[in-house]
Amino acid sequence: MDALIIAAGFGSRLRDVSDSKPLTPIAGVPLLELGARQAKAAGVERVVVVTGHEAERIEAALPAISERVGVPVVSHRVADWSKPNGWSVIAGADTIDGNYLLMMSDHIFSARILTALAQQHGPDRGVTLAVDYRCDNPLVDPDDATWVKLDQRGFITAIGKTIPAYDAVDCGAFLATPELAEAIRAAIAEGKAGSLSEGMQRLADAGRAATMDIGTAWWLDVDDPRAYELAEDQAPRELPEIYATL
């Protein structure tokens, strides 16, 4: 199985810390490398990185990351990185056969999250999203989080940053099938901007968007200086499978 890591955006909220969010070091390890290492630990055999903003710089770093991680880490550029992130998902998914782990380059996870997520296959779903029921998790920025509303099965009924009622927060890790990119394309064809959440909502409306509860596992969206400081402090302790081997 492959992993698809989205690393095409501008990363404006972290610009005071780093001029390249995917290459921002967390306790000495670039975010993008942390993602690749975590994907490998979950059983991934190849990592596809979708690039856009500062693509040349990120792409130049990938051979060394690949060598350190021990799996192929390849790039694919999205045509217009200023468009919503669903366009990056489509671009990357076009290079992958079958299901794949979908990750954001600025999200990091304890090992058990991705390992468990990689096993969430099933004919009843087009995508499975890792979710955190701890809506008051102090590591979550409520002003930037993507929230999810669930039915009794634990399937998504609504997803977005501004939905009025919710049960959990989107952790930024997915086990995607080809249905996800198809759903984003369909949303674009309807006149939507092309965000990942719009594709997820289409799958939710069809009853095809499942979730996986991460329980008490640690994760962090490293999206601003506050989250960066938290990551610097906590990542070496929470990700021993990575930092203990460096």
Helices and strands as residue ranges (DSSP letters): E 2-7, G 12-14, G 21-23, E 25-26, E 29-30, H 31-41, E 46-51, H 55-69, E 73-77, H 85-93, E 100-104, E 107-109, H 111-117, E 127-132, E 147-150, E 156-160, E 168-176, H 178-189, H 196-205, E 209-213, E 219-221, H 225-238, H 240-243
